[in-house]
């Protein structure tokens, strides 16, 4: 269930939020909801909280057989 929430903030902060919203493609409501979700997760288990984008990517390489040595090899080749 979604419930309306009214926030009072400085005008310049609101403008910054709207600009960020336009750049990110997310609504201001979704940005605030993502932030509150991170706070909730942090309070629940007191571990490092992942952003929604990182959380979505977590584990995508699990079945590929890739490991840290592959990453270090990639970095060496990239910077040669």
ABEGO torsion letter per residue (X at the ends): XBBBBBBBBBAAAAAAAAAAAAAAGBBAAAAAAAAAAAAAAAAAAGBBBBBAAAAAABGAAAAAGBBAAAAAAAAAAAAX
